[in-house]
Amino acid sequence: MKTLHTTKNCNYRRFLYKQLKHGKISGQFYRFLCKNFPYRLTCRAIDMNVRKVMHGKMNESTAINILKEKEKDEIKRQAEMYKSNIECKNKTAKKFTTEEDVGRDISSGELMYEECQNEVEKSLAKIEAKEYLQFIKGQFNANKISRKVFDHAVVFIKKCMKENFYLPMRFKTLLYRLFSKMAYNIHVREAEFFIYFKNAFSKTHKYSLYKQTIK
């Protein structure tokens, strides 16, 4: 069985996560890459499109569509590898005694594959939230954000962790403006953040967390 790439064993995945944490790419784009390329992320097409997105030369939806079209064979190959790994784990975990057992396990394989994908989605969301929480604590300890902003950010992140939501791009961008050199008018930046915080917890606003869907 081939080992899944994670931020612990893949340099490029760590690089992507760093860009995600600093608001250079969104959670949706990061999730698309990790979900569709679980074993290999270092092909030229991915690197080229990621850098275009980071430098503002291409929007993320365009990059996703390009990768879906040009790398569809690679996406299919890695999906088959992932499914094969799941089936292999099932076979080694259980000793079959009848053909009926084998048939039942194979038929449930596809359902288990979907369930595993959902679990991966939830796991990625929680990992992102936990690591970003530590990052925000570091900014607060360095006196780059106020106590009020920090408290609101913690509430927001814990809500995302509880609901298995990815941290929205806008949330990270507004925080980045506060603790970076872009915060030339701190009071205006904080006001923007608090307005967004209020809107994100509304179920009807366009920035509502509850409108977030896992793709």
N, C-alpha and C positions, 0 to 999 in steps of 0.2 A: 504493500500500500504506500502511496506517495504522501509525504507529509504536507499538510496545509500550511501555506505561508501566513505568518502573523507578524505583528510588530516586534516580536521577540526574535524571530529567525530570518527576517527579510529587511534589508537596508532600505529598499525602495518603498516598502510599506511604511516604515518609520518616517521616511521623507514625506510621504503623502499625509501621514497623520499630523506631522508638524505643520504642513500647509493648512490642513483643516483647522488645527488649533488656533492658528493665527488669522483665520478668516480669508485665506487666499483661495480656497475651494470650499464648496458647500458640502453638507452631510450627504445630500442626495448624490452628488457626483462621486464622493468617496465611497459611498455604499454601492453604487453601480460598479465601480472598478473592483471592489473586494468581492462582490457577489458573483460577477461574471468572469473574473480571472483569479480564482482562489489559489492557483498553483504557480502562475507565471505572470508577472506584471511588467517585465523589463523589455518588452518588444518595442521597436522604434516608434510604431504608430501611437502607442499609449503615451510614451514619453513626450513625443512631439505635441500631441493634443493637450496634454496636461500643462505643458509650458506655455502654450498659446492661451489657455484659459487663465493661468496665473498672471500673465502679462497683459491681459485684457484684449488680446487680439481675436478672441473667439469666445462666444458665450457657451455655457455648459451644455445646454440642450443640443446645440449644433455638434459639439464634441461627442456627446453620447450617441447621436444619430450616425455620425461618421464611423465611430467604433463599432456600432451594431452592424453597419453595412460592410465595412472593410475587414473586420475581424470576426465575422459570423462563424467561419470555420473553426477559428481558435476558441471562440466562446462555446461552440457546440462540443469541441473536443474536451475542453476542461469540465463541462457539465457532465459528459459521459464518464470522465475519470472520477468525478465526485460521486456519481451514482454507483460506479463500480466499487469505490471504497466503502460505501454504505453497505452494499450487498456482501462484500467480503467480510466486513465486521460482523454482519448478521450470521454468516455461515460459520465463522470461527467461534462465535459466542454460543451457538446452539448445535447440538448433534441431532441430525434428523434420523428418524427411524422409518418413516413411511414416505411414499411419493406424495401423499396428501399434505404432509407437513411442508415438504419442499414447495409444492404449488402454492400453498397458502402464504408462505413467506415471500415468494416472488411476487405474488399479486399485491401484497401489502408493501412491497418495496417502494413503489412510486409514492404511496401515501407517506411513508416514512421519510422519503427524500424531501417532500414538501415540508414536512414537520421540521426536519433538520434545518432546512433553509430558513424557516421562520425563527427557529432558535438561534441561528447564526445572526439574523437581523437584530433580534432582541439583545444578544450578547454584545454585538458591535455598538449598539446604542448605549448600553450601560457602561461599557469600557470607555467610550468617548466622554460620557458625562462624568465619570469618576476621575479621569485624568484631567479633564478641564477644570474640575472643582479644585484639584491640587494646584493647577496653574493659577487660578484666580486667587487662591490663598497666598501664593507667592507674591502676586501683584499687590495684595492688601498689606502683607508684611513689609513690602518695600515702599509703603506709603504712596502708591501710585493711584489708588482708588480710595474713596471715602468709606467709612463704616456703613453708611446708609446704602450705598451702591453695592457693597460687598454682601450685606444681609439680603438685599433683594435678589442678587445674582444666585446666592446659595438656595433661596426658596425656589427660584426658577429651575435651577439644575436638578434639585431633588424631585421636583414635580415631573421633570422629563424622565428621570430615572425610574420613578414609580410607574409611569404610564408607558415606559419603553419608547419614548419619543427621542428622535435625534435633536440635538441642539440646533435651533434655526440659525441660518447664516446671518440674519439681521441682528440677532441677539449678540453673536460673537463680534460682529462688525462694530456695533455701538459700544461694546466694552473695550474693544481694541482702540477706538478713538479716544476713550477716556484715559487709558494708561500709556498711550503713545504720544509722540510729539504733535499729533493732530489735534490734541485737546487744548487748542489755543484759547478757547472760551469754555472753561470747565463748567460753568453754570448752565450754559445752553446745551452742552453735551449731556450733562446729567438729566436735564429736563427731558431731552429726547429719549433717554434710556427709560425713565420712569413712565413716560407716556406709552412707550412700546410695551413695558412690563404690564401695564393695566390692560392694554388692548389684547395682548397675548392670552390672557386668562378669560377674555370674553369669548363666548361660543359663536358669536355672529360676525365679529370683526374679520377683515381679510387677513390679518396677521395672527389669527387665533391658532393656538397650539392644537386645538381639537380638529382642525381641518387638515392636519398633517397626515399623509398616507404613506405607508411603506411600499416602495416600488421595487 
